[in-house]
Amino acid sequence: MNRRDFMRIMGVTSGATFLSSCGLERPAEKLIPYLVPPEDGIVPGQAVYVKTTCMECPAHCGISAKVRESMPVKLEGLSAHPINEGGLCMRGQASLERLYHPERVKSPLLRDSEGNFKHITWDRAYDMILEALKASVQRPIGSPGGKPGRKNLYLSGRTTGTLSRLIDEFCKELDIERLPEFDFYSYAAIREAYRILFDKPEVPSYKIDRADFMLTIGADILETFVSPVSHAAQFSRAKRTGHFSWFHVEPHVTLTGLQADERFSIVPGSEAYLLAYLLKHCSARTDKFKQRMIDLMPEIGVEAAAEKSAISQAHLERIAQRLSHAKNPLVIAGGVATQQEGGLEIAFLAGLLQWQMGMAGRTIDFAGSTDYDAVGTFKDLLSLSERLEKDEVSVLFVSNTDPLSSCPESYKLRDNLRKAALTVGITDLLTETMQECNLILPLSHSLESWGDTSPNKKLMTLLQPAIEPLFDTKSEGDMMLGIMRRGVRESRAVIYQQYIFESWARDHGGAAVEAFLQNGFLEKRIGVRVLKSRPSLSTVESFLKRLHLPEPKSGPTLVISPSIRSYDGRSSVLPMLNEVPDPLTTISYGQWVSISEADARELELKDRDEVRINLDGWSVELPVKIQPGLRRSVMVVQQGSARWHLQVDERSGEAISRINGVSFEKTGRTVQIPILSGSTSQEGRGVIPRPGEVHHPREEGGRSIYPEPDYPEYRWAMAIDLDLCIGCAACAVACHIENNVPLVGKEEHLKGREMSWLRIEPYYEKQRILGKREHSHFLPMMCQQCDYAPCEPVCPVYATYHNPEGLNAQIYNRCVGTRYCSNNCPYKVRRFNWFDHDRPKPLDRMVNPDVSTRDRGVMEKCTFCVQRIRGAKDAAKDEGRKVRDGEVIPACAQSCPTQAIVFGNILDPNATVYKWAHSDRAYRTFDHLGTGPGVYYLSKGRTKHES
Amino acid sequence: MSPDGIRSSHSSTPGSGAPGSGSQVEVDVLAAMRKPGALYWFLLLVCGSLFMVGMALWAYQMTRGMGVAGITHPVGWGVYITNFVFWVGIAHSGTLISAVLFLFRAGFRRSFNRSAEAMTVFAVMTAGLFPLIHLGRSWYFFWLFPYPTQRLLWTNFKSPLMWDVFAVSTYFTVSAVFFFIGMVPDLAIVKRFSSGVRKWFYSALSLGWKGSQVQWKHYNQLYMFLASFATPLVVSVHSVVSWDFAMSIVPGWHTTIFAPYFVAGAIFSGTAMVITLVVPMRRILKLERYITIDHFESIAKILLFTSLIVTYAYIVEYGLAFYSGSVYEIGIFKYRTFGHYRFYYYGMLLFNALVPMTLFVRSLRRNLPYLFILSILVNIGMYLERFVIIVSSLAKEYSPYAWGTYKPTMVEVGITLGSFGFFFTMFLLFTKLLPVLSVTEIKEESH
């Protein structure tokens, strides 16, 4: 055979093999196209960004969803968005996992007689609902012969905007009664207080950036309270002005509290005394009316206030002095302070103080108040349960809310839910409540649906799909329209998309809609809603006359604190938020109770020892975590991490988060919970220098026998301002998602094998420095990209090497896994793949195609998001220029709500990172080891802003 | 093969070139190579099974991932690297006894040198397994060798691990050659007394040794050369092994005394291992006439001497940490003394520093059961020493956030036992396949 024949035969045979292997043996997988294709076509390898809104919590931050090859792979804060200004919290980052959640409801489900759910079609589901609705009119209540016409009810989570209007329309059309919405954090006490004061049951917006002094009482403004990312962004801007100070008062310890300039620990339940004292001493007595108000106040002297609150007189006077001298003060009472018995009084006194000091309209904005108008309270939940019990309910819709997970047992809601003829659950996941429903309508993720929301009364934000529904799911609007079209009449809109576009055009006009779609949000021009010039004297008087300041109770108190990771518990279904530890305690998986150091000493408890908490015959057993800074006999658990013995304030309907009269005892057992931090103390190692004591290292040079690194064009560097960092760990979650960092689960965490490339290291110090008693630091720690990286020379195969731009590049394919680099890293930021980490379907689609996933046996680490650097360099090369400052934003810096992280080329003296790195406050961790890190930290103790 | 394999030397005809035929030495040594008894087979079965189990566990570790071992973050090295250092250490006294003592003309070495050399070779082989076992991707072990590739990949000669590759492979090669060359005249004797396949086997191994004057001359030159060549390796190999640690910046590792400290430790542990092996071997193979109490006393003196060096190093380490003023160094030594691994540390002090002090007493140096038990204690103590150095230093490094502890898993324990299985399997095979004493040298001595 000659060469040509050989080639011919080989060509034919291999071609035939190839063709036959393309046959129909494998069913063609459905390709998921873009619902809205990008204008200039889809270019493989190029990301498309879709502007939409984060629906994980009621704050509704603007997000930009990065879509690669038709899959959303990352959510980023939408820059220039009026709420979050570009940042995004850890819950927002992780909410992408809701889209790809392995346990998502994939089609309508019907519970059969055995209680198992089975798949049905949408038509069948709609017919069932319509039949049940029809039947409800005919079936009598209770026993035969009762009066006909049972009620159909609609209970939803907090909804705003067009959807809320469509639900109203739907309910009207089908004769359904719409119940007050349910949201665990309903701010009921705050709204009730403002109702009494100003006849406005609203949650105002807080303008931290306009304040020069802020006093927060119990409100965890940077974690869950109203709009945390917005607060963080404003806090950052306020702090940069240099004329902003913040005092925080709380009975327990929160991440928020630790960020304040001064934090005062108060006896739980005594906040009213502080407020009463402040009202007496800070209020302007400019007119008779204000004078009269103050006269009505009970006489609380500084001694009395100090005695009740356990804040020293000197401190109380300082708070009062700072408050009265502030030009633009801001007082926020909320969180656990208003979620307690007497919370209404606290909210009321705070509201009065706000009004007395003229904050309303300046630092407190009622015109742009957060839309909680339709949100009810636990009282409404109780009434629902009672109506269910009386058998008055035929069809109950439960949409996108999970009251059962938090509802008090005494409401018997679980049993009563079964009494409705049909409960229709509209949900994405089978939550506790949904498991009790008869019929489940699967809800599309917000990234799969059109819509709008109204985070506050001035703002409308856009929800637009980034992907076609992954499963047989529909948006709530489409469900409403579908049921209406099938049952009653031809609605004017066939699909919800059409409905909202028509609705927008009608309300705002075509041009505004264009801008809305362009920007992702629309600031509504609404008339300025002026507060009533003053509260009605008679109501205030009657309230103050009845005002009885509750006596703070002694004895152990359990505080149920909102969780930065799970909000009210709803976000704990997202795997990522279990993997990334709670920043305060560094506990990742599981539940715990935080106790004070004093209590731990007394009961001889160590971390992980189990205690039993008893209250009126109810008890729970939990491992303890000793929390520095916590006051004696206060214990803290997190809302949503377990079922607590929930109580409800009967006046406001607010859930009570401070439980007195608990007792706790040691069980003698220990529970393995992953506490990721090896020590909460710096152990004298100076990881973070004392405020104002930045130690500048010796002159560089002569460090190595090897040649100095030479950076011809770029030396990538990062600077992190610890004064702005609030320890919220948004960066950690962003990093996880951007870099396909695997989730390894509790067992591996217990062995210390977490994989996070970026972590928040909390340190608590006790020494008195600059007059401050306690110091806490939150240090974001990632690969420091050292000039003289200890990891580099020890790798026998050059799997890690120093690239010409200063990065410690890690070549996964070359790594043989000696782990020497990790041993030799003083920062311990390298992560080894102990196993292959599977991603359960369809989470396997949530991978960033720009970053390779790593196999078992390979070391991995932060590379300053080298894929983003690469992208920017490619773009710069196409345009024949150098990369501009700010063009590369690593995932951590992008996500940071306070913009505490800057990144860039430190060789460029005009770059922000250069300026930050040359600040007086700049230092590098373990610099004395001669590693020459590329990450600069700016220590606390800001006097004025540098950049 | 004949049922006996080795013919009785009484019936043999004088071999060519052998000085004296059918001498008592030959009888005794070759008797040891006779068909093994039930105890031998039983021991071989146990050791062989252990080795197989170890290999199976390694296969499991490769398919599942390193996570089945207990190593973690921040303790990236654990029992595997401990084993590596331990076995390299064991290897050392083999060379010391055969080569260094040869150069010093220490006569008592003749009783031990063959088994010590065999121990060296097998221990290096065992040691060499562990760098492979501890690799995250063992199947790419060859990337550690500098070989030309199309992709222009090269190895990093700055890395102590790279030096290790060369140090250990050089050491293995030299030890194996030295072991083999020293055995050639003896193999010729064995050949004389064997038949069948064994005859063919030993004649191939004996490289046509005739015992001629010229051969002896060349042999002696080569043996002297190899002994001189192997001697510095005793120092270099374990120095390089110690640099795996000392070249890092890990507090507790990064210290200049590591090289002499490790070399002394290696000789210490190796000498102990020689005693552990030779005491039962002498008894089982009935070699009391050749390996005398005097010989044991001499080796016990080496043990005592190296123990004192090691003890000195322990003290110096604390001194270094104290005078460094470094919070990290001081932290590590406090942790070593009072932390999680303190009992291992106390064990190490007891077995390596305190118990060997008893060897100042002459009667104890000459008490074989005592020496045997002591040698085992020293082996344990030296194992603990390596474990403490490796693990406790990594557990509490610079960043307090990343502190953690390490606990070996059953996989690590199994693979470790497997390595002992491998070593003893090899040694058992050696006792039956090769002459366990240097016949020619003993004859030389008696003449």
Chai-1 contact restraints between the chains, C-beta under 6 A:
chainA,res_idxA,chainB,res_idxB,connection_type,confidence,min_distance_angstrom,max_distance_angstrom,comment,restraint_id
A,S677,B,Y401,contact,1.0,0.0,6.0,A-B,restraint_1
A,G678,B,P400,contact,1.0,0.0,6.0,A-B,restraint_2
A,G678,B,Y401,contact,1.0,0.0,6.0,A-B,restraint_3
A,G678,B,A402,contact,1.0,0.0,6.0,A-B,restraint_4
A,G678,B,W403,contact,1.0,0.0,6.0,A-B,restraint_5
A,G678,B,G404,contact,1.0,0.0,6.0,A-B,restraint_6
A,S679,B,P400,contact,1.0,0.0,6.0,A-B,restraint_7
A,S679,B,W403,contact,1.0,0.0,6.0,A-B,restraint_8
A,E683,B,P400,contact,1.0,0.0,6.0,A-B,restraint_9
A,G684,B,V327,contact,1.0,0.0,6.0,A-B,restraint_10
A,R685,B,V327,contact,1.0,0.0,6.0,A-B,restraint_11
A,K751,B,T72,contact,1.0,0.0,6.0,A-B,restraint_12
A,G752,B,T72,contact,1.0,0.0,6.0,A-B,restraint_13
A,G752,B,H73,contact,1.0,0.0,6.0,A-B,restraint_14
A,G752,B,G404,contact,1.0,0.0,6.0,A-B,restraint_15
A,R753,B,T72,contact,1.0,0.0,6.0,A-B,restraint_16
A,R753,B,H73,contact,1.0,0.0,6.0,A-B,restraint_17
A,E761,B,Y401,contact,1.0,0.0,6.0,A-B,restraint_18
A,P790,B,I249,contact,1.0,0.0,6.0,A-B,restraint_19
A,P793,B,K158,contact,1.0,0.0,6.0,A-B,restraint_20
A,V794,B,S159,contact,1.0,0.0,6.0,A-B,restraint_21
A,C795,B,N156,contact,1.0,0.0,6.0,A-B,restraint_22
A,C795,B,S159,contact,1.0,0.0,6.0,A-B,restraint_23
A,P796,B,L144,contact,1.0,0.0,6.0,A-B,restraint_24
A,P796,B,T155,contact,1.0,0.0,6.0,A-B,restraint_25
A,P796,B,N156,contact,1.0,0.0,6.0,A-B,restraint_26
A,P796,B,S159,contact,1.0,0.0,6.0,A-B,restraint_27
A,P796,B,L161,contact,1.0,0.0,6.0,A-B,restraint_28
A,P796,B,M162,contact,1.0,0.0,6.0,A-B,restraint_29
A,V797,B,W143,contact,1.0,0.0,6.0,A-B,restraint_30
A,V797,B,T155,contact,1.0,0.0,6.0,A-B,restraint_31
A,Y798,B,N156,contact,1.0,0.0,6.0,A-B,restraint_32
A,V816,B,L135,contact,1.0,0.0,6.0,A-B,restraint_33
A,V816,B,R137,contact,1.0,0.0,6.0,A-B,restraint_34
A,V816,B,Y140,contact,1.0,0.0,6.0,A-B,restraint_35
A,V816,B,W143,contact,1.0,0.0,6.0,A-B,restraint_36
A,G817,B,L135,contact,1.0,0.0,6.0,A-B,restraint_37
A,G817,B,G136,contact,1.0,0.0,6.0,A-B,restraint_38
A,G817,B,R137,contact,1.0,0.0,6.0,A-B,restraint_39
A,T818,B,L161,contact,1.0,0.0,6.0,A-B,restraint_40
A,R819,B,G76,contact,1.0,0.0,6.0,A-B,restraint_41
A,S822,B,G76,contact,1.0,0.0,6.0,A-B,restraint_42
A,N823,B,G76,contact,1.0,0.0,6.0,A-B,restraint_43
A,N823,B,L394,contact,1.0,0.0,6.0,A-B,restraint_44
A,N824,B,S248,contact,1.0,0.0,6.0,A-B,restraint_45
A,P826,B,Y398,contact,1.0,0.0,6.0,A-B,restraint_46
A,Y827,B,S399,contact,1.0,0.0,6.0,A-B,restraint_47
A,K828,B,P74,contact,1.0,0.0,6.0,A-B,restraint_48
A,K828,B,S399,contact,1.0,0.0,6.0,A-B,restraint_49
A,K828,B,A402,contact,1.0,0.0,6.0,A-B,restraint_50
A,W834,B,G65,contact,1.0,0.0,6.0,A-B,restraint_51
A,W834,B,M66,contact,1.0,0.0,6.0,A-B,restraint_52
A,W834,B,G67,contact,1.0,0.0,6.0,A-B,restraint_53
A,F835,B,G65,contact,1.0,0.0,6.0,A-B,restraint_54
A,F835,B,G67,contact,1.0,0.0,6.0,A-B,restraint_55
A,R856,B,G65,contact,1.0,0.0,6.0,A-B,restraint_56
A,G857,B,G136,contact,1.0,0.0,6.0,A-B,restraint_57
A,G857,B,R137,contact,1.0,0.0,6.0,A-B,restraint_58
A,F926,B,Y398,contact,1.0,0.0,6.0,A-B,restraint_59
